[in-house]
Amino acid sequence: MAMNLRLRDDQTEALKRRAEQEGTSMHAILLKAVDDYLARTAQEAIVRQTAKEQAAKWGELMDRLK
């Protein structure tokens, strides 16, 4: 799927410099950034869901231990 991404001028320049430093393309850096974001937020969602489940499972015991 093609899409347009509008960056500020300073972001474009910083991205261009980084791509040159790393010997890669701006496109490759942006793809990696998206992949990293998706992986990180997926893990955070799993942790939140697990915390909810454990709080429900052990909530009564935790209340008694207060």
Backbone bond lengths (Angstrom), bond angles and torsions (degrees), N, CA, C in turn:
res aa  C-N    CA-C-N  psi(-1)  N-CA   C-N-CA  omega(-1)  CA-C   N-CA-C  phi
1 M - - - 1.445 - - 1.525 108.79 -
2 A 1.277 116.63 131.56 1.466 121.49 177.11 1.519 109.11 -92.16
3 M 1.328 114.64 147.43 1.464 119.38 176.57 1.517 108.64 -153.05
4 N 1.297 115.75 161.83 1.458 121.56 175.78 1.513 108.83 -102.66
5 L 1.316 115.92 141.99 1.459 121.76 176.99 1.513 106.98 -127.21
6 R 1.311 116.32 120.31 1.456 120.67 -179.11 1.524 109.07 -100.83
7 L 1.310 115.33 113.21 1.449 121.80 178.22 1.524 109.21 -104.19
8 R 1.333 115.65 154.09 1.464 119.18 171.58 1.527 107.99 -67.20
9 D 1.309 116.37 159.55 1.464 120.28 179.86 1.521 111.69 -57.82
10 D 1.334 117.13 -42.02 1.467 119.78 -178.84 1.530 111.18 -66.57
11 Q 1.328 117.65 -34.96 1.455 120.67 176.89 1.525 110.59 -67.07
12 T 1.313 116.62 -42.39 1.460 120.92 179.30 1.517 110.83 -61.62
13 E 1.315 116.71 -45.39 1.466 120.31 -179.53 1.529 111.39 -64.90
14 A 1.339 117.09 -42.81 1.470 120.47 178.84 1.526 110.63 -64.38
15 L 1.314 116.52 -41.31 1.461 120.90 179.01 1.525 110.82 -64.88
16 K 1.319 116.38 -41.93 1.463 120.98 178.75 1.532 110.54 -62.36
17 R 1.341 116.77 -44.64 1.470 119.96 178.51 1.523 111.37 -62.37
18 R 1.332 116.70 -43.52 1.466 120.32 -179.43 1.512 111.07 -63.85
19 A 1.322 117.03 -42.29 1.465 120.86 179.21 1.528 110.27 -61.30
20 E 1.312 116.30 -41.93 1.466 119.62 178.02 1.523 111.06 -64.48
21 Q 1.333 116.88 -42.05 1.469 121.33 179.40 1.518 111.31 -61.95
22 E 1.322 116.14 -39.36 1.460 121.25 -176.57 1.520 112.58 -88.55
23 G 1.312 117.34 -6.52 1.451 120.39 -179.11 1.523 112.64 66.71
24 T 1.294 116.09 36.65 1.460 120.92 -179.55 1.524 108.80 -134.59
25 S 1.298 116.63 -176.69 1.466 120.43 -179.15 1.526 110.56 -98.10
26 M 1.325 114.93 157.74 1.464 120.02 174.64 1.526 109.10 -60.66
27 H 1.310 116.21 -38.01 1.464 121.96 179.56 1.531 110.95 -59.38
28 A 1.325 116.46 -45.96 1.470 120.30 -179.10 1.527 111.05 -63.62
29 I 1.320 117.08 -39.24 1.467 120.32 178.71 1.521 110.19 -64.48
30 L 1.320 117.06 -42.90 1.469 120.08 179.73 1.525 111.96 -66.25
31 L 1.325 117.34 -38.88 1.465 119.77 176.79 1.527 110.85 -61.78
32 K 1.337 116.63 -42.85 1.465 120.81 178.47 1.525 110.68 -63.60
33 A 1.321 116.65 -40.40 1.467 120.47 179.02 1.532 111.18 -61.98
34 V 1.310 116.78 -41.63 1.470 120.71 178.07 1.527 110.26 -65.52
35 D 1.325 116.82 -45.49 1.472 120.36 178.33 1.528 111.28 -59.71
36 D 1.334 116.44 -44.33 1.473 120.59 179.28 1.523 111.09 -62.06
37 Y 1.322 116.94 -43.72 1.461 121.69 179.07 1.532 111.04 -61.32
38 L 1.312 116.36 -46.82 1.466 120.02 -179.12 1.521 111.61 -63.39
39 A 1.309 117.73 -41.48 1.469 121.30 179.02 1.526 110.44 -65.45
40 R 1.340 116.46 -44.16 1.463 120.13 -178.42 1.529 111.60 -64.76
41 T 1.329 117.09 -45.56 1.459 119.21 -177.86 1.523 111.80 -71.59
42 A 1.328 117.69 -29.25 1.470 120.08 175.44 1.523 109.34 -65.12
43 Q 1.321 117.31 -43.30 1.463 121.47 179.24 1.528 110.36 -64.52
44 E 1.324 116.94 -41.73 1.466 120.58 178.80 1.526 110.64 -61.99
45 A 1.327 117.57 -38.98 1.466 121.47 178.66 1.526 110.77 -64.68
46 I 1.328 116.68 -39.86 1.470 120.52 177.53 1.521 110.25 -63.41
47 V 1.316 117.15 -43.91 1.466 120.91 179.65 1.525 110.52 -63.30
48 R 1.334 117.39 -44.65 1.474 119.99 178.58 1.524 111.35 -60.58
49 Q 1.337 117.04 -44.48 1.461 120.73 -179.25 1.528 110.58 -64.61
50 T 1.316 117.22 -42.76 1.462 120.67 178.54 1.518 111.00 -62.89
51 A 1.311 117.23 -41.49 1.470 121.18 178.55 1.525 110.69 -61.67
52 K 1.331 117.32 -42.73 1.470 120.67 177.55 1.529 110.82 -61.02
53 E 1.329 115.73 -45.72 1.466 120.00 -178.43 1.528 110.87 -63.34
54 Q 1.319 117.04 -43.38 1.461 120.43 -179.38 1.526 111.63 -69.34
55 A 1.329 117.06 -36.49 1.463 120.33 176.89 1.526 110.33 -63.26
56 A 1.333 117.14 -40.57 1.463 120.61 178.11 1.525 110.60 -67.40
57 K 1.318 115.92 -40.63 1.470 120.51 -178.11 1.524 111.76 -67.56
58 W 1.328 117.18 -43.06 1.456 121.68 -172.73 1.528 113.69 -108.07
59 G 1.321 117.78 7.22 1.466 121.88 -176.25 1.517 113.84 -57.31
60 E 1.314 116.48 -45.71 1.466 119.92 -178.37 1.532 110.68 -62.33
61 L 1.313 116.99 -44.69 1.463 121.00 178.52 1.528 110.74 -62.64
62 M 1.303 117.40 -43.12 1.465 120.42 -179.86 1.528 110.25 -63.06
63 D 1.323 117.55 -38.81 1.462 120.48 177.62 1.523 110.89 -62.71
64 R 1.328 117.31 -40.97 1.470 120.60 -179.98 1.523 111.62 -68.44
65 L 1.319 117.83 -27.99 1.468 121.38 -179.10 1.523 112.89 -81.85
66 K 1.299 118.28 -8.17 1.467 120.95 -179.16 1.507 111.69 -68.74
